[in-house]
Amino acid sequence: MFFEFGIKDIVDILLVALMLYYFYRLMKESRSLNIFIGIMMFVMVWLLVSQVFEMRLLGSIMDKLVSVGVIGLIVLFQEEIRKFFNELGTRQRMRVFLKFFSSDKKKDDGSNKETIVPLVLACLNMSNRQEGALIVIERHMSLNEIVSTGDIIDANINQLLIENIFFKNSPLHDGAMVISNRRIKAAGCILPVSHNKDIPKELGLRHRAALGMTQNSDAIVIIVSEETGAISMAIRGNFHLKLSAEQLESILTEELKG
């Protein structure tokens, strides 16, 4: 068997290992790691019983459990499966090859600066005044459903406009602003709230809404706390807390590349 082991087998093993690692990371992010480990242990026992020890009775029972269990796993991990396919279809790495020969990289960087600089300055001013804000930046996944919950604005990104929308007496300041295609698409939008129990208690509803948004899409969400004035971000279901203006600009520049 050693001499029959070829390059194709090595590639096969690497792909399976990569797939298992990806699912491990996905389960860890969704706080379902213990379930994932339990499933892996059951699969190992099933393989030992049916393939190694060839126990027919126990093996047939476990075979039935596996066939029925697939449906149960789909129901149990429907959110994780949905997130997996969303990331598979929207991941920026899948687009690198298409943009490799593009000559518009400098142009894109300039356009991103026109988006990022007003955002950073507006967040900094709102932070100093302790005005709460919630800004969603659309990436590859459409946010039309979220946009439809608010008031359509469709304006150029402007620092003063952002600050006026989140001014304490503004009727739109409690909702979220959505930026799409380098334009302020809507304001006063309603976001899905995360029910993650691991969120620190000092973080309020804006942070929960931001986390919920990034758990269900590839969007970037900027939060300005009304209580402390702290600037934070939510990306891929994780927080970046208490950011300086420089850190905010750096992360946005990195995340909005391509």
N, C-alpha and C positions, 0 to 999 in steps of 0.2 A: 504493500500500500504506500510505502514511502516513495517509491519510484513513480507512482501514479499521481503524486501530489505535485501540481503544476502552478503556473502563474494564475490561471483562472481560479483555482481554489483559494489562492492568497487574496485575490481581489474579492472573491465571495465572502471570505471571513472578514475582511476589512469593512465591506459594505454592511454586513450584519452588525459588526461592532459599532460602526458609526450610527446605524439606525437605533440600536439599543442605547447608546450614549445620548442621542437626541431625545428619545422618549424619557430617559432618566432625567435630563435637564428640564424637560417640559413638566414632568410630574413634580419635580422639586420646586419649580416656580409656582405651580398651582397647589402646593401643600398636600399633594397626594402621593408622596414618596413611599410611605409605608405600604400603601395599596400596591404600588408598582413592585416593591420588593416581595410582597406576598405572592403576587402573580408569577414573578420569576421563579420563586421557590416551588410553587405548584407545578409549573412547566418542567422544572428539573426533575421533580419526583415522578411526574407523568412519563417523561422520557426514560427514566431509570426502570420504572415498573413495566412499561410496554415494550421498550427496545432492548434493554440490557438484561433484565431478569425474566422477561417474557411471561409475566403473570397474567394469564388470559382473563380470569374473572375480574380481578381488580383493574386490569388494563382496560377491559371493555367498559366498566363502570366509569372510569376516568375519561375514556374517549367520549362517552355520552355527555359528561359534565363539560368537557371542552367544547363540544359542538353547540351545546345550549349556552355555555358561558360567553361565547363570542357576542351573542345578542345582548346579554347582560352587560358586557363591557362597553358596548356601543352606547347603551342607555346611561351607564354609570359615568362614562368619560365623554359625553357628547360635547361639553364645552371645550375640553382639551383637544378632541378630534377636530372640532370646528376651527380652533385656533391654529392647529397644525396645518390644515389646508389653506387657511388664510395666509399664514406666513410662507407656505410653499409657493403660493401664487404671487405674493407681493414682495418677496425678499429682494433687496437691492442687488445682492450678488448675482441673481439670475439675469440682471440687466446690464451687468458690467461688460459682457462681451459685445452686446449690441451698441454700447456707447464707446467702445474702445477706439473706434476709428472716427469718432465724432470730433469735429474741429471747433465746437461751440463751448468748450470747457471754460474758457475765460469769460465768455458771455454769461454762462450759468453762474459762475462765482460772483460776477458783478450783480446779477439779478438777485442772488441770495443775499448779498449785502444790503441791497435796497429793501429787502424784507426784514432782515435781522436787526439792522441798526435802529429803525424806529421802534421795533418791539422792545429791544433792550432798554432804550432811553425811556420809553413809556413805563415799563415795569419798574425801572429805577425810581422814577418820580412818584409812581403810585406807592412804591415801598416806603419812600420817605414820608409820604402823607398817610400811610397805613390805610390805603384804600384797597379793598379786596378785588381780585380779578381772576378770571378763569378763561384762558385763551387756548383754543384747540387748533392745531396746525395739521391740515389734511396732507397725507402723503399719497401712497398708491391706492389705498382702499377708499372708495367713495363714502362720503358722510352725508349724503342727500337726506337720509332719514333724520339725522340730527338737525340739519339745516331747516327742515320743514317744521320743526318744533319752535323755531324762533321767528324773528322779524328779518326779512331780507334787506340787506344794505347794499351789497355789491359795489364797494368803493375801493379806491387805492389805499394801500397801507399807509397810514398817516399817524404820527405820534400823538398829535393833539386830538384826533378823532378817537383813538383808542382810550386816551385819558378821559375824554368827555363821556364815552359810553359807560365807563366804570366809575364815574363820579357818583358819590353817595346818594345824591338826589335824583340821579338819572333813573328812568323807569326800566332800563335794560341792565342795570348794574348787577342784579342778582343772578342772571343767567350766564351762559358761556358764549364767548365769541368764537366763530369758526372762520379760519383763514384757509382759502382754497385757491390754488393757481395764482398765488401772490396777490390776492385780493381779499378784503374783508367781506366775506360772503353773507354772514348773518350774525345777529346778536340776540341775547335773551334766550338762548337755546337750552334745552333740558338734556342732561347727560345721564347715562345709566350709573347708578351708585354701586360701588363695590361693597360686598358683604364680608370681605376678608376680616377675620377676627384678629389678625396679627397687626393691623394698622394701629400705630400708637394713639392713645386716647387724646393726646393734646392736638392731634390733627382733626380738623373739622370736616364739614360736609363738602366743601370745595375739594379738599384732598381726596375724599372718598369718591367723588364724582370723577375726578381726574384719573384715579387708579382704575375705576370701572371702565372709563373710556378706552384706556390703553390696554385693558385686558380683552376688549372686544374688537380692537382695530389696531392698525399700525400707526395711529396718530401720535403726535407729540402734544403734551398739554403743559402749559405754564400756569403756575398758581402763585398769586400774591396774597398772603395772609392778611386779613383785615384786623386780626388781633395783634399780631407781632410785626407785620410788614415784611416778613421773611419771604424771599423768592424761592420757589421750588419748581421741580419739573417731574413729570411722570412719563416714562418711556418703557414700553414692553412690559407693563405690569410692575415696574419698579420705580421707587422714588429717588430723586436727587435733591436732598433737602438743603436749605439755607445756603443758596448760591450767591456769589458775588456777581456783579454785572459782567466782569471778565469771564467768569466760569459759565454764565448763561450764554454769552456770545460764543464761547469756544464750543460748547456742546451743540448749540444750534447749527453752527458752521459745519461741524462734523456730521451731524445727523441729516442735514439737508443737502449733502453732497449728492450729485447725480440725480 
